[in-house]
């Protein structure tokens, strides 16, 4: 008897045969942009340091992002799955708070269809 005839039935020994799905479907996680916001008080060096240490950018990249925020109001620090984006946002704001700087960080969905700003 072929294997197929035993699929999802008991075989002649009473063992249950299963078909094994060899295709596992995985969905890409939705991604979130982490944005830094300009203010008049946070020192430039502090913002650069935050971008290097929390977002893993080089000094040159970090200075470029910091200056973009300084001149245009906001800048992209990175794009991550929700939990990582949220963790980085909290790390930025906790570090800013403990150093008494007003630096703000927000996250927003990467796809504009669902353009809800998340701050908490
Ligand atoms: N505007 C700040 C200053 O002149 C620098 C700054 C840059 C602050 C980026 C916040 O996200 C920021 N000291």
Backbone and ligand atoms as CSV (ligand in chain L), in Angstrom:
chain,resi,resn,atom,element,x,y,z
A,1,UNK,N,N,0.836,-1.211,0.000
A,1,UNK,CA,C,0.000,0.000,0.000
A,1,UNK,C,C,0.868,1.258,0.000
A,2,UNK,N,N,0.434,2.259,-0.726
A,2,UNK,CA,C,1.269,3.462,-0.796
A,2,UNK,C,C,1.120,4.281,0.485
A,3,UNK,N,N,2.092,5.151,0.759
A,3,UNK,CA,C,2.059,6.004,1.948
A,3,UNK,C,C,0.805,6.869,1.919
A,4,UNK,N,N,0.474,7.322,0.712
A,4,UNK,CA,C,-0.644,8.241,0.561
A,4,UNK,C,C,-1.944,7.670,1.133
A,5,UNK,N,N,-2.156,6.380,0.958
A,5,UNK,CA,C,-3.410,5.801,1.435
A,5,UNK,C,C,-3.529,5.820,2.955
A,6,UNK,N,N,-2.406,5.943,3.629
A,6,UNK,CA,C,-2.443,5.968,5.096
A,6,UNK,C,C,-2.536,7.378,5.673
A,7,UNK,N,N,-2.374,8.429,4.789
A,7,UNK,CA,C,-2.362,9.794,5.302
A,7,UNK,C,C,-3.615,10.100,6.104
A,8,UNK,N,N,-3.414,10.658,7.284
A,8,UNK,CA,C,-4.506,11.056,8.177
A,8,UNK,C,C,-5.444,9.900,8.542
A,9,UNK,N,N,-4.978,8.679,8.485
A,9,UNK,CA,C,-5.781,7.534,8.919
A,9,UNK,C,C,-4.868,6.648,9.754
A,10,UNK,N,N,-5.490,5.705,10.448
A,10,UNK,CA,C,-4.658,4.713,11.126
A,10,UNK,C,C,-4.118,3.747,10.074
A,11,UNK,N,N,-2.860,3.363,10.221
A,11,UNK,CA,C,-2.351,2.345,9.305
A,11,UNK,C,C,-2.721,0.971,9.854
A,12,UNK,N,N,-2.219,-0.080,9.227
A,12,UNK,CA,C,-2.664,-1.422,9.637
A,12,UNK,C,C,-2.175,-1.809,11.023
A,13,UNK,N,N,-1.193,-1.005,11.571
A,13,UNK,CA,C,-0.720,-1.274,12.946
A,13,UNK,C,C,-1.381,-0.345,13.959
A,14,UNK,N,N,-2.275,0.504,13.506
A,14,UNK,CA,C,-2.943,1.431,14.410
A,14,UNK,C,C,-2.204,2.746,14.591
A,15,UNK,N,N,-1.074,2.924,13.901
A,15,UNK,CA,C,-0.362,4.206,13.991
A,15,UNK,C,C,-1.059,5.234,13.129
A,16,UNK,N,N,-1.081,6.457,13.629
A,16,UNK,CA,C,-1.704,7.519,12.845
A,16,UNK,C,C,-0.640,8.160,11.952
A,17,UNK,N,N,-0.960,8.287,10.684
A,17,UNK,CA,C,-0.019,8.932,9.763
A,17,UNK,C,C,-0.471,10.366,9.519
A,18,UNK,N,N,0.477,11.299,9.541
A,18,UNK,CA,C,0.160,12.706,9.274
A,18,UNK,C,C,0.860,13.159,8.014
A,19,UNK,N,N,0.210,14.074,7.318
A,19,UNK,CA,C,0.936,14.743,6.244
A,19,UNK,C,C,1.751,15.844,6.872
A,20,UNK,N,N,2.989,15.976,6.487
A,20,UNK,CA,C,3.835,17.023,7.067
A,20,UNK,C,C,3.871,18.209,6.116
A,21,UNK,N,N,3.436,19.349,6.652
A,21,UNK,CA,C,3.504,20.591,5.862
A,21,UNK,C,C,4.952,21.004,5.786
A,22,UNK,N,N,5.529,21.024,4.600
A,22,UNK,CA,C,6.934,21.427,4.546
A,22,UNK,C,C,7.073,22.912,4.234
A,23,UNK,N,N,5.927,23.596,4.080
A,23,UNK,CA,C,6.016,25.018,3.785
A,23,UNK,C,C,5.495,25.800,4.983
A,24,UNK,N,N,6.365,26.559,5.638
A,24,UNK,CA,C,5.941,27.359,6.770
A,24,UNK,C,C,5.840,28.792,6.286
A,25,UNK,N,N,4.657,29.390,6.468
A,25,UNK,CA,C,4.497,30.759,5.964
A,25,UNK,C,C,4.860,31.753,7.068
A,26,UNK,N,N,5.743,32.681,6.749
A,26,UNK,CA,C,6.100,33.714,7.721
A,26,UNK,C,C,5.792,35.083,7.124
A,27,UNK,N,N,5.204,35.925,7.972
A,27,UNK,CA,C,4.885,37.274,7.493
A,27,UNK,C,C,6.012,38.208,7.893
A,28,UNK,N,N,6.361,39.140,6.999
A,28,UNK,CA,C,7.361,40.140,7.369
A,28,UNK,C,C,6.764,41.036,8.447
A,29,UNK,N,N,7.515,41.356,9.528
A,29,UNK,CA,C,6.935,42.225,10.557
A,29,UNK,C,C,6.731,43.627,9.994
A,30,UNK,N,N,5.683,44.336,10.478
A,30,UNK,CA,C,5.566,45.730,10.018
A,30,UNK,C,C,6.674,46.541,10.684
A,31,UNK,N,N,7.181,47.485,9.947
A,31,UNK,CA,C,8.350,48.230,10.399
A,31,UNK,C,C,7.939,49.641,10.835
A,32,UNK,N,N,8.721,50.172,11.765
A,32,UNK,CA,C,8.423,51.494,12.343
A,32,UNK,C,C,9.645,52.403,12.250
A,33,UNK,N,N,9.378,53.658,11.870
A,33,UNK,CA,C,10.448,54.663,11.827
A,33,UNK,C,C,10.633,55.261,13.223
A,34,UNK,N,N,11.886,55.402,13.630
A,34,UNK,CA,C,12.176,56.078,14.899
A,34,UNK,C,C,12.698,57.472,14.547
A,35,UNK,N,N,11.977,58.496,14.985
A,35,UNK,CA,C,12.309,59.881,14.639
A,35,UNK,C,C,12.802,60.641,15.856
A,36,UNK,N,N,13.801,61.478,15.616
A,36,UNK,CA,C,14.263,62.401,16.662
A,36,UNK,C,C,13.742,63.785,16.319
A,37,UNK,N,N,13.459,64.563,17.347
A,37,UNK,CA,C,12.880,65.902,17.136
A,37,UNK,C,C,13.807,66.972,17.693
A,38,UNK,N,N,13.824,68.081,16.974
A,38,UNK,CA,C,14.691,69.182,17.402
A,38,UNK,C,C,14.106,69.906,18.621
A,39,UNK,N,N,14.980,70.507,19.381
A,39,UNK,CA,C,14.586,71.445,20.441
A,39,UNK,C,C,15.734,72.424,20.588
A,40,UNK,N,N,15.537,73.437,21.429
A,40,UNK,CA,C,16.566,74.495,21.519
A,40,UNK,C,C,17.633,74.220,22.580
A,41,UNK,N,N,17.477,73.145,23.348
A,41,UNK,CA,C,18.317,73.000,24.544
A,41,UNK,C,C,19.232,71.774,24.563
A,42,UNK,N,N,18.818,70.671,23.937
A,42,UNK,CA,C,19.665,69.464,24.014
A,42,UNK,C,C,20.980,69.718,23.270
A,43,UNK,N,N,22.125,69.467,23.926
A,43,UNK,CA,C,23.405,69.712,23.244
A,43,UNK,C,C,23.594,68.789,22.042
A,44,UNK,N,N,24.201,69.347,20.995
A,44,UNK,CA,C,24.452,68.571,19.766
A,44,UNK,C,C,25.261,67.307,20.058
A,45,UNK,N,N,26.268,67.429,20.916
A,45,UNK,CA,C,27.115,66.264,21.228
A,45,UNK,C,C,26.313,65.149,21.882
A,46,UNK,N,N,25.345,65.547,22.708
A,46,UNK,CA,C,24.522,64.533,23.376
A,46,UNK,C,C,23.684,63.771,22.340
A,47,UNK,N,N,23.092,64.493,21.390
A,47,UNK,CA,C,22.259,63.844,20.358
A,47,UNK,C,C,23.132,62.910,19.504
A,48,UNK,N,N,24.314,63.388,19.153
A,48,UNK,CA,C,25.232,62.554,18.361
A,48,UNK,C,C,25.569,61.268,19.120
A,49,UNK,N,N,25.860,61.419,20.408
A,49,UNK,CA,C,26.203,60.265,21.250
A,49,UNK,C,C,25.032,59.270,21.328
A,50,UNK,N,N,23.817,59.794,21.475
A,50,UNK,CA,C,22.613,58.956,21.543
A,50,UNK,C,C,22.460,58.149,20.242
A,51,UNK,N,N,22.675,58.807,19.121
A,51,UNK,CA,C,22.493,58.121,17.830
A,51,UNK,C,C,23.555,57.028,17.662
A,52,UNK,N,N,24.784,57.340,18.094
A,52,UNK,CA,C,25.850,56.327,17.999
A,52,UNK,C,C,25.566,55.136,18.895
A,53,UNK,N,N,25.178,55.394,20.137
A,53,UNK,CA,C,25.091,54.297,21.112
A,53,UNK,C,C,23.775,53.533,21.022
A,54,UNK,N,N,22.680,54.202,20.742
A,54,UNK,CA,C,21.382,53.502,20.727
A,54,UNK,C,C,21.057,52.978,19.329
A,55,UNK,N,N,21.518,53.697,18.304
A,55,UNK,CA,C,21.149,53.287,16.943
A,55,UNK,C,C,22.326,52.687,16.168
A,56,UNK,N,N,23.472,52.595,16.817
A,56,UNK,CA,C,24.617,51.891,16.234
A,56,UNK,C,C,25.186,52.526,14.973
A,57,UNK,N,N,25.021,53.832,14.841
A,57,UNK,CA,C,25.585,54.513,13.657
A,57,UNK,C,C,27.020,54.968,13.950
A,58,UNK,N,N,27.758,55.236,12.881
A,58,UNK,CA,C,29.116,55.785,13.052
A,58,UNK,C,C,29.000,57.243,13.523
A,59,UNK,N,N,30.129,57.794,13.974
A,59,UNK,CA,C,30.128,59.204,14.391
A,59,UNK,C,C,29.684,60.108,13.239
A,60,UNK,N,N,30.206,59.829,12.025
A,60,UNK,CA,C,29.879,60.678,10.862
A,60,UNK,C,C,28.379,60.600,10.554
A,61,UNK,N,N,27.843,59.384,10.527
A,61,UNK,CA,C,26.397,59.218,10.263
A,61,UNK,C,C,25.582,59.920,11.345
A,62,UNK,N,N,26.035,59.789,12.582
A,62,UNK,CA,C,25.285,60.345,13.714
A,62,UNK,C,C,25.281,61.869,13.656
A,63,UNK,N,N,26.443,62.442,13.308
A,63,UNK,CA,C,26.503,63.908,13.199
A,63,UNK,C,C,25.603,64.399,12.065
A,64,UNK,N,N,25.579,63.630,10.976
A,64,UNK,CA,C,24.743,64.004,9.833
A,64,UNK,C,C,23.256,63.978,10.226
A,65,UNK,N,N,22.845,62.918,10.922
A,65,UNK,CA,C,21.433,62.807,11.343
A,65,UNK,C,C,21.094,63.930,12.330
A,66,UNK,N,N,22.024,64.170,13.286
A,66,UNK,CA,C,21.791,65.220,14.288
A,66,UNK,C,C,21.613,66.579,13.596
A,67,UNK,N,N,22.485,66.865,12.610
A,67,UNK,CA,C,22.389,68.165,11.919
A,67,UNK,C,C,21.118,68.262,11.075
A,68,UNK,N,N,20.687,67.117,10.524
A,68,UNK,CA,C,19.411,67.101,9.783
A,68,UNK,C,C,18.267,67.478,10.715
A,69,UNK,N,N,18.279,66.893,11.917
A,69,UNK,CA,C,17.228,67.217,12.902
A,69,UNK,C,C,17.321,68.702,13.271
A,70,UNK,N,N,18.534,69.151,13.517
A,70,UNK,CA,C,18.755,70.540,13.944
A,70,UNK,C,C,18.240,71.533,12.889
A,71,UNK,N,N,18.447,71.216,11.616
A,71,UNK,CA,C,18.067,72.187,10.571
A,71,UNK,C,C,16.652,71.981,10.057
A,72,UNK,N,N,16.160,70.738,10.080
A,72,UNK,CA,C,14.840,70.518,9.452
A,72,UNK,C,C,13.739,70.177,10.466
A,73,UNK,N,N,14.103,69.951,11.716
A,73,UNK,CA,C,13.063,69.709,12.731
A,73,UNK,C,C,12.938,68.264,13.165
A,74,UNK,N,N,13.077,67.333,12.214
A,74,UNK,CA,C,13.040,65.898,12.584
A,74,UNK,C,C,14.074,65.161,11.741
A,75,UNK,N,N,14.407,63.965,12.182
A,75,UNK,CA,C,15.346,63.138,11.418
A,75,UNK,C,C,15.151,61.680,11.769
A,76,UNK,N,N,15.454,60.839,10.803
A,76,UNK,CA,C,15.261,59.393,10.953
A,76,UNK,C,C,16.506,58.758,11.579
A,77,UNK,N,N,16.285,58.122,12.739
A,77,UNK,CA,C,17.409,57.460,13.402
A,77,UNK,C,C,17.516,55.991,12.990
A,78,UNK,N,N,16.377,55.385,12.594
A,78,UNK,CA,C,16.412,53.989,12.166
A,78,UNK,C,C,15.010,53.461,11.924
A,79,UNK,N,N,14.928,52.264,11.332
A,79,UNK,CA,C,13.640,51.614,11.048
A,79,UNK,C,C,13.724,50.187,11.585
A,80,UNK,N,N,12.754,49.828,12.434
A,80,UNK,CA,C,12.811,48.544,13.149
A,80,UNK,C,C,11.415,47.954,13.311
A,81,UNK,N,N,11.333,46.650,13.637
A,81,UNK,CA,C,10.041,46.079,14.050
A,81,UNK,C,C,9.550,46.810,15.311
A,82,UNK,N,N,8.252,46.758,15.559
A,82,UNK,CA,C,7.627,47.585,16.603
A,82,UNK,C,C,8.345,47.517,17.957
A,83,UNK,N,N,8.584,46.312,18.470
A,83,UNK,CA,C,9.131,46.189,19.832
A,83,UNK,C,C,10.513,46.831,19.945
A,84,UNK,N,N,11.321,46.678,18.908
A,84,UNK,CA,C,12.675,47.248,18.940
A,84,UNK,C,C,12.587,48.768,18.830
A,85,UNK,N,N,11.717,49.252,17.941
A,85,UNK,CA,C,11.544,50.705,17.772
A,85,UNK,C,C,11.090,51.328,19.099
A,86,UNK,N,N,10.132,50.679,19.738
A,86,UNK,CA,C,9.580,51.193,20.995
A,86,UNK,C,C,10.660,51.189,22.094
A,87,UNK,N,N,11.446,50.121,22.145
A,87,UNK,CA,C,12.520,50.033,23.147
A,87,UNK,C,C,13.539,51.153,22.931
A,88,UNK,N,N,13.904,51.399,21.683
A,88,UNK,CA,C,14.891,52.449,21.402
A,88,UNK,C,C,14.334,53.821,21.771
A,89,UNK,N,N,13.050,54.033,21.468
A,89,UNK,CA,C,12.416,55.308,21.821
A,89,UNK,C,C,12.483,55.534,23.332
A,90,UNK,N,N,12.183,54.485,24.095
A,90,UNK,CA,C,12.207,54.597,25.559
A,90,UNK,C,C,13.644,54.842,26.041
A,91,UNK,N,N,14.607,54.148,25.441
A,91,UNK,CA,C,16.016,54.352,25.837
A,91,UNK,C,C,16.447,55.799,25.586
A,92,UNK,N,N,16.043,56.355,24.434
A,92,UNK,CA,C,16.395,57.754,24.122
A,92,UNK,C,C,15.806,58.673,25.181
A,93,UNK,N,N,14.514,58.503,25.462
A,93,UNK,CA,C,13.859,59.452,26.360
A,93,UNK,C,C,14.335,59.281,27.805
A,94,UNK,N,N,14.649,58.030,28.205
A,94,UNK,CA,C,15.159,57.833,29.571
A,94,UNK,C,C,16.539,58.463,29.714
A,95,UNK,N,N,17.367,58.280,28.704
A,95,UNK,CA,C,18.705,58.848,28.759
A,95,UNK,C,C,18.628,60.379,28.757
A,96,UNK,N,N,17.731,60.931,27.926
A,96,UNK,CA,C,17.549,62.389,27.888
A,96,UNK,C,C,17.066,62.893,29.248
A,97,UNK,N,N,16.089,62.208,29.818
A,97,UNK,CA,C,15.547,62.634,31.117
A,97,UNK,C,C,16.612,62.592,32.196
A,98,UNK,N,N,17.395,61.497,32.237
A,98,UNK,CA,C,18.384,61.431,33.328
A,98,UNK,C,C,19.483,62.468,33.147
A,99,UNK,N,N,19.664,62.964,31.928
A,99,UNK,CA,C,20.644,64.052,31.724
A,99,UNK,C,C,19.977,65.432,31.669
A,100,UNK,N,N,18.678,65.441,31.971
A,100,UNK,CA,C,17.892,66.688,32.026
A,100,UNK,C,C,17.876,67.448,30.703
A,101,UNK,N,N,17.738,66.688,29.598
A,101,UNK,CA,C,17.586,67.293,28.278
A,101,UNK,C,C,16.162,67.012,27.775
A,102,UNK,N,N,15.593,67.960,27.013
A,102,UNK,CA,C,14.202,67.769,26.569
A,102,UNK,C,C,14.045,66.958,25.274
A,103,UNK,N,N,15.129,66.326,24.814
A,103,UNK,CA,C,15.106,65.577,23.545
A,103,UNK,C,C,13.892,64.649,23.441
A,104,UNK,N,N,13.194,64.739,22.308
A,104,UNK,CA,C,12.002,63.919,22.078
A,104,UNK,C,C,12.245,62.934,20.944
A,105,UNK,N,N,11.608,61.771,21.099
A,105,UNK,CA,C,11.741,60.703,20.117
A,105,UNK,C,C,10.361,60.080,19.933
A,106,UNK,N,N,9.966,59.853,18.692
A,106,UNK,CA,C,8.660,59.212,18.427
A,106,UNK,C,C,8.859,58.077,17.439
A,107,UNK,N,N,7.861,57.200,17.377
A,107,UNK,CA,C,7.894,56.179,16.330
A,107,UNK,C,C,6.612,56.258,15.521
A,108,UNK,N,N,6.711,55.873,14.252
A,108,UNK,CA,C,5.526,55.876,13.388
A,108,UNK,C,C,5.642,54.729,12.390
A,109,UNK,N,N,4.485,54.178,11.984
A,109,UNK,CA,C,4.528,53.058,11.039
A,109,UNK,C,C,5.225,53.475,9.749
A,110,UNK,N,N,5.967,52.541,9.176
A,110,UNK,CA,C,6.692,52.855,7.945
A,110,UNK,C,C,5.739,53.052,6.768
A,111,UNK,N,N,4.656,52.241,6.722
A,111,UNK,CA,C,3.708,52.385,5.610
A,111,UNK,C,C,2.721,53.492,5.927
A,112,UNK,N,N,2.566,54.408,4.982
A,112,UNK,CA,C,1.800,55.614,5.246
A,112,UNK,C,C,0.299,55.400,5.330
A,113,UNK,N,N,-0.167,54.229,4.873
A,113,UNK,CA,C,-1.605,53.918,4.973
A,113,UNK,C,C,-2.094,54.052,6.403
A,114,UNK,N,N,-1.187,53.644,7.301
A,114,UNK,CA,C,-1.569,53.513,8.694
A,114,UNK,C,C,-0.762,54.513,9.510
A,115,UNK,N,N,-0.930,55.811,9.165
A,115,UNK,CA,C,-0.001,56.805,9.685
A,115,UNK,C,C,-0.374,57.317,11.064
A,116,UNK,N,N,-0.315,56.438,12.030
A,116,UNK,CA,C,-0.693,56.785,13.398
A,116,UNK,C,C,0.602,57.062,14.174
A,117,UNK,N,N,0.689,58.200,14.833
A,117,UNK,CA,C,1.912,58.507,15.611
A,117,UNK,C,C,1.807,57.827,16.973
A,118,UNK,N,N,2.905,57.221,17.400
A,118,UNK,CA,C,2.899,56.531,18.691
A,118,UNK,C,C,3.905,57.213,19.608
A,119,UNK,N,N,3.432,57.723,20.729
A,119,UNK,CA,C,4.336,58.426,21.628
A,119,UNK,C,C,4.397,57.764,23.005
A,120,UNK,N,N,3.461,56.867,23.314
A,120,UNK,CA,C,3.468,56.215,24.645
A,120,UNK,C,C,3.786,54.744,24.555
L,1,LIG,N1,N,18.976,72.270,18.311
L,1,LIG,C1,C,19.891,71.744,19.314
L,1,LIG,C2,C,20.933,72.797,19.641
L,1,LIG,O1,O,21.088,73.782,18.914
L,1,LIG,C3,C,20.555,70.461,18.833
L,1,LIG,C4,C,19.624,69.330,18.632
L,1,LIG,C5,C,19.800,68.499,17.525
L,1,LIG,C6,C,18.621,69.056,19.547
L,1,LIG,C7,C,18.958,67.403,17.328
L,1,LIG,C8,C,17.765,67.944,19.367
L,1,LIG,O2,O,17.155,66.036,18.090
L,1,LIG,C9,C,17.946,67.136,18.261
L,1,LIG,N2,N,21.664,72.600,20.730
